[in-house]
Amino acid sequence: MLQGVLWAIVAALATVVGPSSPASTSEEAAATVELPPANVDWDYQIGGSSPPAAGVGVVSRDRSVAPSADAYNICYVNAFQTQRHERAFWEHTWEHWALVLKDRSGRAVVDQSWGEWLLDTRTARKRRSLMAVVGPWIDGCAAAGFQGVEFDNLDSWDRAAGLITRRDNKAFARLLTARAHAAGLAAGQKNWAELSPRGPALGFDFAVAEECGRYRECGSYAAAYADRVYVVEYRDPDFDRACRRWGSRLSIVRRDVDVTPGGINRRC
């Protein structure tokens, strides 16, 4: 009950006061949550867990999996789209199905690359209803022993055929980061490099960047989060490029695109 009251207060303040400056947000977060260690070896294990290699200091794993015993743990939460294996959850009740984005024909809007339905962040009411689902996942990450959380598909607006705007997802991101901080977790920006200058103002404390070497975006994240950027590359040329340019500063791992436990796993 007390945690629920605390969350209501935090959400209300985030709505009324609005975003603070990047500097003040980062300072406040650093005082209340444990930030991930900067510029260390890391592992991206959202497709299945395995013992991290020696020297790995940061590990990202799905919220359904236990954290690693010997590293800083980032909890993966797909906050803006559905997991493919969780479609039944979203179809099961009218309340959940109403939170899936529909096109003008009433069909669920799909991220064609991953087969995931997009979630509907278009109104304050929808965002509050989504938080009733995603919020407990965040709390569960904290209860399981994770120290940070990454919110995937922040850029779902780019696959929404104009139905979702950048502003919609930024508004939802504020609620997510506030909930993470209330639970004692550092909040990670996942992709959407162009948002990075505004990321700390939205409450993000670090970044998880897929293929920033491939798309020449690592500098955008580094400018916002200094050395707390955790990069995953899926192709050798992009991994090599990222290591040459950023390997002395950022945490970079080469994984297979399905991030399977037995798949490719190399660091700079």
Beta strands, then each sheet from edge to edge (+ up, - down):
strand 1: 42-45
strand 2: 58-62
strand 3: 72-77
strand 4: 110-111
strand 5: 116-117
strand 6: 148-151
strand 7: 186-190
strand 8: 206-210
strand 9: 229-233
strand 10: 251-255
strand 11: 265-267
sheet 1: 1+ 2+ 3+ 6+ 7+ 8+ 9+ 10+ 11-
sheet 2: 4+ 5-
end
